[in-house]
């Protein structure tokens, strides 16, 4: 039973890349474009508390990196840069509060960091612009 998904590993990996990029894109869209709006005034105030340089740098990496991973364009570079952003975000925003992600609410930053590191190592795969131009 262990190999029941083996025939679909390419498609499953492509879905991971596409969905992770799609979700990451919306974090950047919220920071840079203001859409979708934050669910509460408290959440908006907390997001605005960071220095503008951090908001714009992180937001652009999330927006552009998420889009590039989603469509599979310059995937390795976009994923590597996004992975580094999430590592920095973890240690800047979550790590000082507590060591373990379950205690400091940093699980999302950690899982994004390592998912993007995996995507950077593996490349775009199928269903990507990189594959269509022979660079996957």
Backbone torsions as a table, in degrees:
resi	resn	phi	psi	omega
1	UNK	NA	-18.9	-175.0
2	UNK	-62.8	-28.3	-177.0
3	UNK	-97.2	16.6	-173.6
4	UNK	-64.8	-22.6	179.1
5	UNK	-101.4	-0.2	-174.5
6	UNK	-55.0	-39.3	-178.4
7	UNK	-68.3	-13.9	-177.1
8	UNK	-114.8	18.6	-176.2
9	UNK	-64.5	-37.8	178.3
10	UNK	-64.7	-45.0	179.7
11	UNK	-67.2	-40.7	179.8
12	UNK	-64.9	-41.9	177.3
13	UNK	-63.9	-42.3	178.5
14	UNK	-60.7	-40.2	177.5
15	UNK	-64.0	-40.4	176.2
16	UNK	-58.9	-48.2	-179.4
17	UNK	-62.1	-45.8	-177.1
18	UNK	-66.1	-48.2	-177.2
19	UNK	-68.6	-41.4	178.5
20	UNK	-62.8	-43.4	177.3
21	UNK	-63.6	-41.2	178.7
22	UNK	-60.8	-47.4	-179.5
23	UNK	-65.7	-41.0	-179.5
24	UNK	-66.2	-38.6	178.1
25	UNK	-54.2	-42.1	-176.4
26	UNK	-69.8	-27.0	173.4
27	UNK	-63.5	-43.9	177.7
28	UNK	-68.1	-39.8	178.0
29	UNK	-60.1	-40.4	179.5
30	UNK	-64.9	-40.6	-179.3
31	UNK	-72.8	-45.1	-171.9
32	UNK	-88.6	-43.8	-173.9
33	UNK	-100.3	-11.8	-178.7
34	UNK	74.5	15.5	179.1
35	UNK	-134.2	133.7	-3.0
36	UNK	-71.9	154.3	-179.3
37	UNK	-66.2	154.1	177.0
38	UNK	-64.4	145.2	-173.2
39	UNK	-68.6	-27.3	-179.0
40	UNK	-138.3	157.0	175.0
41	UNK	-60.4	-32.0	178.6
42	UNK	-64.9	-42.1	179.3
43	UNK	-65.1	-39.6	178.0
44	UNK	-65.1	-41.6	179.2
45	UNK	-65.5	-39.8	179.2
46	UNK	-65.2	-41.5	179.4
47	UNK	-66.5	-35.9	-178.7
48	UNK	-77.8	-9.8	-177.4
49	UNK	-71.4	-22.9	179.5
50	UNK	-73.3	151.6	176.3
51	UNK	-59.3	146.4	-175.9
52	UNK	-59.0	-32.4	179.8
53	UNK	-63.5	-41.7	179.0
54	UNK	-68.3	-43.5	-179.8
55	UNK	-60.9	-46.2	-177.8
56	UNK	-71.3	-41.1	178.9
57	UNK	-63.7	-52.1	179.9
58	UNK	-62.6	-43.6	-178.2
59	UNK	-61.3	-42.1	178.7
60	UNK	-67.8	-40.0	177.3
61	UNK	-64.1	-42.1	179.3
62	UNK	-65.5	-44.9	-177.9
63	UNK	-65.6	-55.7	-176.6
64	UNK	-74.2	-44.2	178.6
65	UNK	-62.2	-42.0	178.0
66	UNK	-62.9	-43.7	178.6
67	UNK	-63.0	-45.7	-179.4
68	UNK	-64.0	-41.1	177.2
69	UNK	-66.7	-39.7	-178.2
70	UNK	-60.4	-45.7	-178.7
71	UNK	-89.4	-11.4	178.3
72	UNK	78.1	43.8	178.8
73	UNK	-114.9	126.0	-174.6
74	UNK	48.6	44.8	-169.6
75	UNK	-60.6	-46.0	-177.1
76	UNK	-60.7	-45.5	-179.1
77	UNK	-67.9	-43.1	179.9
78	UNK	-62.2	-43.1	-178.9
79	UNK	-69.3	-40.1	-180.0
80	UNK	-64.4	-45.3	178.4
81	UNK	-64.1	-41.5	178.8
82	UNK	-66.5	-36.9	176.9
83	UNK	-62.9	-44.5	177.5
84	UNK	-63.3	-38.9	177.0
85	UNK	-60.5	-43.4	-178.4
86	UNK	-70.1	-32.7	174.8
87	UNK	-65.4	-45.2	177.9
88	UNK	-64.1	-41.3	179.2
89	UNK	-61.2	-40.4	-179.9
90	UNK	-61.4	-50.3	-174.9
91	UNK	-75.2	-23.4	177.8
92	UNK	-84.5	-41.2	-172.6
93	UNK	-101.4	-30.7	-173.7
94	UNK	-110.5	-44.8	-176.1
95	UNK	-53.3	-40.5	179.9
96	UNK	-64.9	-20.0	-177.6
97	UNK	-80.6	-35.1	178.8
98	UNK	-171.2	158.6	-176.2
99	UNK	-74.0	-43.9	-173.4
100	UNK	-86.7	136.7	179.7
101	UNK	-58.1	-32.1	179.3
102	UNK	-65.6	-26.0	-179.8
103	UNK	-92.0	-28.3	-175.7
104	UNK	-106.9	9.0	178.0
105	UNK	62.1	33.7	-178.5
106	UNK	-104.0	15.1	-177.0
107	UNK	-58.9	-41.5	-177.5
108	UNK	-64.0	-41.6	178.1
109	UNK	-63.2	-40.2	-179.0
110	UNK	-67.7	-46.7	-177.6
111	UNK	-67.4	-38.3	174.4
112	UNK	-61.3	-45.8	-178.3
113	UNK	-55.0	-49.3	-175.6
114	UNK	-80.3	-29.6	174.1
115	UNK	-65.6	-43.2	179.3
116	UNK	-68.7	-34.3	176.0
117	UNK	-63.5	-40.9	176.8
118	UNK	-63.7	-44.0	178.6
119	UNK	-63.2	-39.9	177.7
120	UNK	-61.6	-39.1	-179.4
121	UNK	-73.4	-36.7	-174.6
122	UNK	-88.4	-28.6	-179.0
123	UNK	91.4	-171.8	-172.2
124	UNK	-71.8	-41.3	-175.7
125	UNK	74.7	-160.2	-177.4
126	UNK	-72.9	169.8	177.2
127	UNK	57.6	45.9	-176.8
128	UNK	-141.0	156.3	174.0
129	UNK	-65.5	-39.5	178.9
130	UNK	-58.1	-42.1	179.9
131	UNK	-66.0	-38.3	-178.9
132	UNK	-69.3	-24.9	177.6
133	UNK	-101.4	9.7	174.9
134	UNK	77.1	22.0	-177.1
135	UNK	-115.5	14.8	-176.8
136	UNK	-76.0	NA	NA
